[in-house]
Amino acid sequence: MALLTMHLSHETLGWISVGLVIVGMGPYFHLIYRRKIKPHAFSWLIWGVVTGISFFAEYSDHAGPGAWSTGVACITCSSVAIIAFFKGEHSVSRGDVVSLLCALLALPVWYFTNNPLGSIIIVTGIDMVGFYPTIRKSYNKPYEEGMFMYFITALNFVVALFAIENWTLITWLYPVCTALSCIAMVVLLAARRRIVGKVIRL
């Protein structure tokens, strides 16, 4: 990956990362429409807000094309959040509600934080909290979440890292943490599908 990206401009890598968002989310939207996948609205609502904040933080710190995919992800996450309220997972646990409230309560803390680094750390933490409702749902219903989308999203943020023009903790912290979280989701879904598949065969 590093050898390949060395020969590509930041702009080219930025467009590739945007293309990966579309490649990953296109089938995901299609599967939601067919009711094969049922996203959890709480997670996608949190991610929609967080990606928007992260985009402006990265952009203001001169991430350049490295921030493009985060901006597009904000649009797609917000769109999934809206759709999920109608066609998504309708089972809401107490933990889901707590995770949403924690994320929402952390937003004022972010807003009044004058330190840009502190802000991005808070935002990244909120993003991680947003994974809880989806992890809980995916553990019990691994076939109702899109493994391909999480794999492509992780790849997208890796490419986006190489598109960053100004490497600072502010510009790379969020994409690194998101990529690692998406990889963890792929591992979880693969493991749970294998276990659930065995149970079904029995």
Secondary structure as GFF3:
##gff-version 3
##sequence-region A 1 202
A	DSSP	alpha_helix	2	5	.	.	.	ID=ss1
A	DSSP	alpha_helix	10	33	.	.	.	ID=ss2
A	DSSP	alpha_helix	41	60	.	.	.	ID=ss3
A	DSSP	three_ten_helix	64	67	.	.	.	ID=ss4
A	DSSP	alpha_helix	68	87	.	.	.	ID=ss5
A	DSSP	alpha_helix	94	111	.	.	.	ID=ss6
A	DSSP	alpha_helix	116	140	.	.	.	ID=ss7
A	DSSP	three_ten_helix	142	144	.	.	.	ID=ss8
A	DSSP	alpha_helix	147	163	.	.	.	ID=ss9
A	DSSP	alpha_helix	169	201	.	.	.	ID=ss10
###
